[in-house]
Amino acid sequence: MARVVLKGRPEEDEDFMSQPTASSAPQQQGPRALRILAKSVFRELKSSGYSRSDIVAFATEMLALVTTDLREEAPSEEIAAAE
């Protein structure tokens, strides 16, 4: 099992959340794993005090990022057909 060693403590490192961990390598995940991830993120946002409208805004931003990523990768004909 890979071991990750981080320099400093989280409160000392302002980019702590953006650092990769041993488990952040891209892997093929099934629908169940993605459902669990979504539920975990949702619960974490709720328990951190985010309102329903904040969570909807977060989900909307995630969809916008995915849409942008898909548009950048897709040939222009596919984009025109999808719209």
MOPAC internal coordinates of N, CA, C and O (Angstrom, degrees):
PM7 1SCF
backbone

  N    0.0000 0     0.00 0     0.00 0    0    0    0
  C    1.4467 1     0.00 0     0.00 0    1    0    0
  C    1.5232 1   108.81 1     0.00 0    2    1    0
  O    1.2310 1   119.89 1   -45.83 1    3    2    1
  N    1.3061 1   117.81 1   134.17 1    3    2    1
  C    1.4571 1   122.79 1   179.72 1    5    3    2
  C    1.5189 1   110.15 1   -71.38 1    6    5    3
  O    1.2310 1   121.13 1   -33.42 1    7    6    5
  N    1.3017 1   115.44 1   146.58 1    7    6    5
  C    1.4613 1   120.51 1   179.60 1    9    7    6
  C    1.5122 1   108.74 1  -121.04 1   10    9    7
  O    1.2310 1   120.32 1   -47.69 1   11   10    9
  N    1.3224 1   117.00 1   132.31 1   11   10    9
  C    1.4553 1   122.22 1  -179.24 1   13   11   10
  C    1.5143 1   108.88 1  -104.39 1   14   13   11
  O    1.2310 1   120.47 1   -50.87 1   15   14   13
  N    1.3214 1   116.70 1   129.13 1   15   14   13
  C    1.4577 1   121.45 1   177.01 1   17   15   14
  C    1.5177 1   107.07 1  -114.77 1   18   17   15
  O    1.2310 1   120.92 1   -59.50 1   19   18   17
  N    1.3197 1   115.84 1   120.50 1   19   18   17
  C    1.4579 1   121.05 1   179.97 1   21   19   18
  C    1.5150 1   109.44 1  -103.51 1   22   21   19
  O    1.2310 1   120.68 1   -38.35 1   23   22   21
  N    1.3255 1   116.30 1   141.65 1   23   22   21
  C    1.4555 1   120.77 1   176.55 1   25   23   22
  C    1.5194 1   108.88 1   -80.88 1   26   25   23
  O    1.2310 1   120.57 1   -43.97 1   27   26   25
  N    1.3051 1   116.51 1   136.03 1   27   26   25
  C    1.4601 1   120.51 1   176.13 1   29   27   26
  C    1.5127 1   112.64 1    73.97 1   30   29   27
  O    1.2310 1   121.21 1    -5.82 1   31   30   29
  N    1.3119 1   115.28 1   174.18 1   31   30   29
  C    1.4556 1   121.47 1   176.55 1   33   31   30
  C    1.5128 1   108.70 1   -94.78 1   34   33   31
  O    1.2310 1   119.59 1   -21.11 1   35   34   33
  N    1.3456 1   118.39 1   158.89 1   35   34   33
  C    1.4620 1   121.49 1  -177.37 1   37   35   34
  C    1.5203 1   113.75 1   -53.24 1   38   37   35
  O    1.2310 1   120.07 1   138.02 1   39   38   37
  N    1.3392 1   117.47 1   -41.98 1   39   38   37
  C    1.4600 1   118.80 1  -177.80 1   41   39   38
  C    1.5224 1   112.70 1   -70.41 1   42   41   39
  O    1.2310 1   120.29 1   162.82 1   43   42   41
  N    1.3424 1   117.06 1   -17.18 1   43   42   41
  C    1.4549 1   120.96 1   177.94 1   45   43   42
  C    1.5221 1   112.11 1   -89.29 1   46   45   43
  O    1.2310 1   120.06 1   163.14 1   47   46   45
  N    1.2959 1   117.49 1   -16.86 1   47   46   45
  C    1.4601 1   122.31 1  -174.70 1   49   47   46
  C    1.5171 1   109.52 1  -114.34 1   50   49   47
  O    1.2310 1   120.48 1   -74.87 1   51   50   49
  N    1.3349 1   116.69 1   105.13 1   51   50   49
  C    1.4652 1   119.81 1  -175.20 1   53   51   50
  C    1.5217 1   113.19 1   -67.39 1   54   53   51
  O    1.2310 1   119.32 1   160.15 1   55   54   53
  N    1.3289 1   118.91 1   -19.85 1   55   54   53
  C    1.4602 1   121.59 1   179.03 1   57   55   54
  C    1.5288 1   111.78 1  -100.45 1   58   57   55
  O    1.2310 1   120.16 1  -159.45 1   59   58   57
  N    1.3197 1   117.29 1    20.55 1   59   58   57
  C    1.4627 1   121.51 1  -176.04 1   61   59   58
  C    1.5184 1   112.39 1   -55.10 1   62   61   59
  O    1.2310 1   119.80 1   135.24 1   63   62   61
  N    1.3382 1   117.98 1   -44.76 1   63   62   61
  C    1.4614 1   121.09 1  -175.53 1   65   63   62
  C    1.5247 1   112.61 1   -68.62 1   66   65   63
  O    1.2310 1   119.90 1   158.45 1   67   66   65
  N    1.3302 1   117.80 1   -21.55 1   67   66   65
  C    1.4579 1   119.73 1  -178.18 1   69   67   66
  C    1.5257 1   112.47 1   -92.09 1   70   69   67
  O    1.2310 1   119.88 1   178.69 1   71   70   69
  N    1.3354 1   117.83 1    -1.31 1   71   70   69
  C    1.4528 1   120.60 1  -179.09 1   73   71   70
  C    1.5205 1   110.46 1   -78.83 1   74   73   71
  O    1.2310 1   120.41 1   -41.53 1   75   74   73
  N    1.3263 1   116.82 1   138.47 1   75   74   73
  C    1.4624 1   119.45 1   178.90 1   77   75   74
  C    1.5202 1   110.74 1   -69.64 1   78   77   75
  O    1.2310 1   121.21 1   -28.68 1   79   78   77
  N    1.3092 1   115.29 1   151.32 1   79   78   77
  C    1.4589 1   121.09 1   174.45 1   81   79   78
  C    1.5148 1   108.18 1  -118.67 1   82   81   79
  O    1.2310 1   120.80 1    -7.50 1   83   82   81
  N    1.2959 1   116.08 1   172.50 1   83   82   81
  C    1.4618 1   120.29 1  -178.83 1   85   83   82
  C    1.5170 1   111.37 1   -60.87 1   86   85   83
  O    1.2310 1   119.72 1   151.41 1   87   86   85
  N    1.3209 1   118.15 1   -28.59 1   87   86   85
  C    1.4622 1   121.01 1  -176.92 1   89   87   86
  C    1.5244 1   113.08 1   -94.23 1   90   89   87
  O    1.2310 1   119.62 1  -174.56 1   91   90   89
  N    1.3419 1   118.32 1     5.44 1   91   90   89
  C    1.4585 1   119.43 1  -176.57 1   93   91   90
  C    1.5266 1   113.63 1   -90.40 1   94   93   91
  O    1.2310 1   119.81 1  -177.15 1   95   94   93
  N    1.3224 1   117.97 1     2.85 1   95   94   93
  C    1.4582 1   120.57 1   178.30 1   97   95   94
  C    1.5257 1   109.34 1   -65.56 1   98   97   95
  O    1.2310 1   120.38 1   -43.24 1   99   98   97
  N    1.3393 1   116.89 1   136.76 1   99   98   97
  C    1.4664 1   119.35 1  -179.82 1  101   99   98
  C    1.5248 1   111.14 1   -59.63 1  102  101   99
  O    1.2310 1   120.80 1   -46.88 1  103  102  101
  N    1.3062 1   116.08 1   133.12 1  103  102  101
  C    1.4536 1   121.93 1   178.57 1  105  103  102
  C    1.5161 1   107.94 1  -139.83 1  106  105  103
  O    1.2310 1   120.98 1   -25.27 1  107  106  105
  N    1.3236 1   115.72 1   154.73 1  107  106  105
  C    1.4523 1   120.28 1   174.64 1  109  107  106
  C    1.5203 1   107.80 1   -74.89 1  110  109  107
  O    1.2310 1   120.38 1   -56.80 1  111  110  109
  N    1.3222 1   116.87 1   123.20 1  111  110  109
  C    1.4570 1   121.34 1   179.64 1  113  111  110
  C    1.5154 1   109.05 1  -119.59 1  114  113  111
  O    1.2310 1   120.93 1   -35.81 1  115  114  113
  N    1.2901 1   115.83 1   144.19 1  115  114  113
  C    1.4489 1   121.07 1   177.57 1  117  115  114
  C    1.5132 1   111.06 1   -80.78 1  118  117  115
  O    1.2310 1   120.73 1    -8.67 1  119  118  117
  N    1.3361 1   116.21 1   171.33 1  119  118  117
  C    1.4655 1   120.86 1  -179.79 1  121  119  118
  C    1.5263 1   112.80 1   -57.70 1  122  121  119
  O    1.2310 1   120.19 1   144.84 1  123  122  121
  N    1.3269 1   117.23 1   -35.16 1  123  122  121
  C    1.4679 1   119.81 1  -179.40 1  125  123  122
  C    1.5303 1   110.82 1   -64.72 1  126  125  123
  O    1.2310 1   120.11 1   136.26 1  127  126  125
  N    1.3260 1   117.39 1   -43.74 1  127  126  125
  C    1.4632 1   121.35 1   179.67 1  129  127  126
  C    1.5243 1   110.76 1   -63.30 1  130  129  127
  O    1.2310 1   120.53 1   140.20 1  131  130  129
  N    1.3250 1   116.59 1   -39.80 1  131  130  129
  C    1.4637 1   119.71 1   179.20 1  133  131  130
  C    1.5248 1   111.40 1   -68.53 1  134  133  131
  O    1.2310 1   120.49 1   143.80 1  135  134  133
  N    1.3262 1   116.67 1   -36.20 1  135  134  133
  C    1.4633 1   121.19 1   176.47 1  137  135  134
  C    1.5313 1   110.31 1   -63.67 1  138  137  135
  O    1.2310 1   120.69 1   137.97 1  139  138  137
  N    1.3188 1   116.29 1   -42.03 1  139  138  137
  C    1.4649 1   121.27 1   178.16 1  141  139  138
  C    1.5243 1   110.36 1   -64.16 1  142  141  139
  O    1.2310 1   120.37 1   137.18 1  143  142  141
  N    1.3186 1   116.89 1   -42.82 1  143  142  141
  C    1.4614 1   120.88 1   177.86 1  145  143  142
  C    1.5232 1   110.96 1   -60.80 1  146  145  143
  O    1.2310 1   120.52 1   133.35 1  147  146  145
  N    1.3326 1   116.61 1   -46.65 1  147  146  145
  C    1.4654 1   120.72 1   179.76 1  149  147  146
  C    1.5239 1   110.80 1   -60.88 1  150  149  147
  O    1.2310 1   120.58 1   136.31 1  151  150  149
  N    1.3262 1   116.50 1   -43.69 1  151  150  149
  C    1.4645 1   120.53 1   179.99 1  153  151  150
  C    1.5268 1   110.35 1   -64.22 1  154  153  151
  O    1.2310 1   120.25 1   140.45 1  155  154  153
  N    1.3194 1   117.12 1   -39.55 1  155  154  153
  C    1.4657 1   121.22 1   179.08 1  157  155  154
  C    1.5222 1   111.58 1   -64.13 1  158  157  155
  O    1.2310 1   120.61 1   135.52 1  159  158  157
  N    1.3291 1   116.43 1   -44.48 1  159  158  157
  C    1.4679 1   120.35 1   178.45 1  161  159  158
  C    1.5234 1   109.80 1   -63.12 1  162  161  159
  O    1.2310 1   120.48 1   135.66 1  163  162  161
  N    1.3296 1   116.68 1   -44.34 1  163  162  161
  C    1.4637 1   121.15 1   179.29 1  165  163  162
  C    1.5290 1   110.85 1   -59.21 1  166  165  163
  O    1.2310 1   120.51 1   131.20 1  167  166  165
  N    1.3219 1   116.63 1   -48.80 1  167  166  165
  C    1.4704 1   120.43 1  -179.96 1  169  167  166
  C    1.5216 1   111.54 1   -62.06 1  170  169  167
  O    1.2310 1   120.50 1   139.74 1  171  170  169
  N    1.3248 1   116.65 1   -40.26 1  171  170  169
  C    1.4654 1   120.71 1   179.46 1  173  171  170
  C    1.5260 1   110.74 1   -63.88 1  174  173  171
  O    1.2310 1   120.38 1   136.97 1  175  174  173
  N    1.3254 1   116.88 1   -43.03 1  175  174  173
  C    1.4643 1   119.89 1   178.05 1  177  175  174
  C    1.5244 1   110.91 1   -62.53 1  178  177  175
  O    1.2310 1   120.34 1   134.45 1  179  178  177
  N    1.3413 1   116.95 1   -45.55 1  179  178  177
  C    1.4679 1   120.81 1   179.01 1  181  179  178
  C    1.5248 1   111.30 1   -61.93 1  182  181  179
  O    1.2310 1   120.33 1   134.00 1  183  182  181
  N    1.3191 1   116.97 1   -46.00 1  183  182  181
  C    1.4631 1   119.71 1  -177.69 1  185  183  182
  C    1.5282 1   112.20 1   -69.93 1  186  185  183
  O    1.2310 1   120.31 1   160.70 1  187  186  185
  N    1.3252 1   117.02 1   -19.30 1  187  186  185
  C    1.4641 1   121.30 1   177.37 1  189  187  186
  C    1.5211 1   112.22 1   -86.99 1  190  189  187
  O    1.2310 1   120.82 1  -179.70 1  191  190  189
  N    1.3427 1   116.04 1     0.30 1  191  190  189
  C    1.4593 1   119.65 1   174.66 1  193  191  190
  C    1.5127 1   115.70 1    96.01 1  194  193  191
  O    1.2310 1   119.78 1  -172.49 1  195  194  193
  N    1.3223 1   118.02 1     7.51 1  195  194  193
  C    1.4599 1   119.56 1   177.92 1  197  195  194
  C    1.5247 1   109.79 1   -72.65 1  198  197  195
  O    1.2310 1   121.08 1   -39.20 1  199  198  197
  N    1.3269 1   115.54 1   140.80 1  199  198  197
  C    1.4656 1   120.80 1   179.74 1  201  199  198
  C    1.5261 1   109.79 1   -79.98 1  202  201  199
  O    1.2310 1   121.17 1   -10.60 1  203  202  201
  N    1.3252 1   115.36 1   169.40 1  203  202  201
  C    1.4721 1   119.65 1   176.96 1  205  203  202
  C    1.5209 1   110.59 1   -58.80 1  206  205  203
  O    1.2310 1   120.59 1   138.35 1  207  206  205
  N    1.3286 1   116.48 1   -41.65 1  207  206  205
  C    1.4707 1   118.69 1  -179.47 1  209  207  206
  C    1.5287 1   111.11 1   -66.73 1  210  209  207
  O    1.2310 1   119.78 1   146.36 1  211  210  209
  N    1.3355 1   118.02 1   -33.64 1  211  210  209
  C    1.4657 1   120.72 1   175.25 1  213  211  210
  C    1.5259 1   110.50 1   -64.52 1  214  213  211
  O    1.2310 1   120.64 1   138.06 1  215  214  213
  N    1.3258 1   116.38 1   -41.94 1  215  214  213
  C    1.4662 1   120.94 1  -179.17 1  217  215  214
  C    1.5254 1   110.46 1   -67.23 1  218  217  215
  O    1.2310 1   120.28 1   141.13 1  219  218  217
  N    1.3296 1   117.07 1   -38.87 1  219  218  217
  C    1.4698 1   120.62 1   176.05 1  221  219  218
  C    1.5279 1   109.59 1   -64.43 1  222  221  219
  O    1.2310 1   120.00 1   138.98 1  223  222  221
  N    1.3300 1   117.60 1   -41.02 1  223  222  221
  C    1.4687 1   120.96 1   178.23 1  225  223  222
  C    1.5257 1   110.38 1   -63.00 1  226  225  223
  O    1.2310 1   120.35 1   140.09 1  227  226  225
  N    1.3347 1   116.93 1   -39.91 1  227  226  225
  C    1.4608 1   121.36 1   176.88 1  229  227  226
  C    1.5311 1   110.82 1   -61.63 1  230  229  227
  O    1.2310 1   120.83 1   132.56 1  231  230  229
  N    1.3319 1   116.02 1   -47.44 1  231  230  229
  C    1.4680 1   120.65 1   179.87 1  233  231  230
  C    1.5234 1   110.96 1   -62.60 1  234  233  231
  O    1.2310 1   120.65 1   140.32 1  235  234  233
  N    1.3280 1   116.37 1   -39.68 1  235  234  233
  C    1.4625 1   121.07 1   178.24 1  237  235  234
  C    1.5230 1   110.54 1   -62.97 1  238  237  235
  O    1.2310 1   120.59 1   137.50 1  239  238  237
  N    1.3208 1   116.47 1   -42.50 1  239  238  237
  C    1.4638 1   120.47 1   178.36 1  241  239  238
  C    1.5261 1   111.01 1   -64.68 1  242  241  239
  O    1.2310 1   120.04 1   140.18 1  243  242  241
  N    1.3237 1   117.52 1   -39.82 1  243  242  241
  C    1.4665 1   120.87 1   176.56 1  245  243  242
  C    1.5286 1   110.77 1   -60.56 1  246  245  243
  O    1.2310 1   120.67 1   135.04 1  247  246  245
  N    1.3340 1   116.33 1   -44.96 1  247  246  245
  C    1.4701 1   120.05 1   178.28 1  249  247  246
  C    1.5222 1   111.17 1   -62.78 1  250  249  247
  O    1.2310 1   120.24 1   141.12 1  251  250  249
  N    1.3231 1   117.15 1   -38.88 1  251  250  249
  C    1.4654 1   120.68 1   178.26 1  253  251  250
  C    1.5284 1   110.61 1   -63.47 1  254  253  251
  O    1.2310 1   120.36 1   138.90 1  255  254  253
  N    1.3197 1   116.92 1   -41.10 1  255  254  253
  C    1.4664 1   120.08 1   178.40 1  257  255  254
  C    1.5253 1   111.68 1   -64.99 1  258  257  255
  O    1.2310 1   120.41 1   137.88 1  259  258  257
  N    1.3228 1   116.82 1   -42.12 1  259  258  257
  C    1.4660 1   120.89 1   177.93 1  261  259  258
  C    1.5240 1   109.97 1   -64.06 1  262  261  259
  O    1.2310 1   120.36 1   136.02 1  263  262  261
  N    1.3295 1   116.92 1   -43.98 1  263  262  261
  C    1.4636 1   121.43 1   179.11 1  265  263  262
  C    1.5215 1   110.95 1   -59.96 1  266  265  263
  O    1.2310 1   120.40 1   134.53 1  267  266  265
  N    1.3242 1   116.85 1   -45.47 1  267  266  265
  C    1.4637 1   121.22 1   178.63 1  269  267  266
  C    1.5229 1   110.49 1   -61.23 1  270  269  267
  O    1.2310 1   120.66 1   136.28 1  271  270  269
  N    1.3196 1   116.34 1   -43.72 1  271  270  269
  C    1.4603 1   120.80 1   179.77 1  273  271  270
  C    1.5268 1   111.11 1   -62.26 1  274  273  271
  O    1.2310 1   120.31 1   136.31 1  275  274  273
  N    1.3256 1   117.01 1   -43.69 1  275  274  273
  C    1.4647 1   120.91 1   179.06 1  277  275  274
  C    1.5220 1   111.44 1   -64.60 1  278  277  275
  O    1.2310 1   120.53 1   139.26 1  279  278  277
  N    1.3134 1   116.59 1   -40.74 1  279  278  277
  C    1.4725 1   119.78 1   179.84 1  281  279  278
  C    1.5159 1   111.81 1   -66.01 1  282  281  279
  O    1.2310 1   120.16 1   144.99 1  283  282  281
  N    1.3178 1   117.29 1   -35.01 1  283  282  281
  C    1.4651 1   120.46 1   179.06 1  285  283  282
  C    1.5221 1   111.65 1   -69.79 1  286  285  283
  O    1.2310 1   120.21 1   150.12 1  287  286  285
  N    1.3241 1   117.20 1   -29.88 1  287  286  285
  C    1.4632 1   121.15 1  -178.30 1  289  287  286
  C    1.5197 1   113.51 1   -89.08 1  290  289  287
  O    1.2310 1   119.95 1   151.85 1  291  290  289
  N    1.3257 1   117.70 1   -28.15 1  291  290  289
  C    1.4638 1   121.40 1  -173.77 1  293  291  290
  C    1.5256 1   110.90 1   -80.90 1  294  293  291
  O    1.2310 1   120.35 1   -36.98 1  295  294  293
  N    1.3421 1   116.93 1   143.02 1  295  294  293
  C    1.4672 1   119.73 1   172.39 1  297  295  294
  C    1.5292 1   109.95 1   -61.61 1  298  297  295
  O    1.2310 1   119.86 1   -27.47 1  299  298  297
  N    1.3102 1   117.86 1   152.53 1  299  298  297
  C    1.4660 1   121.69 1  -175.09 1  301  299  298
  C    1.5262 1   112.95 1   -60.71 1  302  301  299
  O    1.2310 1   119.12 1   150.95 1  303  302  301
  N    1.3351 1   119.28 1   -29.05 1  303  302  301
  C    1.4752 1   120.07 1   178.24 1  305  303  302
  C    1.5244 1   111.14 1   -66.56 1  306  305  303
  O    1.2310 1   119.94 1   141.24 1  307  306  305
  N    1.3207 1   117.71 1   -38.76 1  307  306  305
  C    1.4591 1   120.85 1   179.46 1  309  307  306
  C    1.5216 1   111.21 1   -66.71 1  310  309  307
  O    1.2310 1   120.33 1   143.85 1  311  310  309
  N    1.3027 1   116.97 1   -36.15 1  311  310  309
  C    1.4610 1   121.02 1   178.37 1  313  311  310
  C    1.5189 1   109.72 1   -64.71 1  314  313  311
  O    1.2310 1   120.29 1   134.29 1  315  314  313
  N    1.3292 1   117.05 1   -45.71 1  315  314  313
  C    1.4629 1   120.93 1  -179.49 1  317  315  314
  C    1.5277 1   110.71 1   -62.83 1  318  317  315
  O    1.2310 1   120.00 1   141.15 1  319  318  317
  N    1.3168 1   117.61 1   -38.85 1  319  318  317
  C    1.4624 1   121.17 1  -179.95 1  321  319  318
  C    1.5247 1   111.47 1   -68.78 1  322  321  319
  O    1.2310 1   120.12 1   146.15 1  323  322  321
  N    1.3313 1   117.38 1   -33.85 1  323  322  321
  C    1.4615 1   121.49 1  -178.42 1  325  323  322
  C    1.5221 1   112.07 1   -74.08 1  326  325  323
  O    1.2310 1   120.03 1   152.17 1  327  326  325
  N    1.3157 1   117.55 1   -27.83 1  327  326  325
  C    1.4699 1   120.52 1  -177.63 1  329  327  326
  C    1.4775 1   109.11 1   -90.09 1  330  329  327
  O    1.2310 1   120.10 1   180.00 1  331  330  329

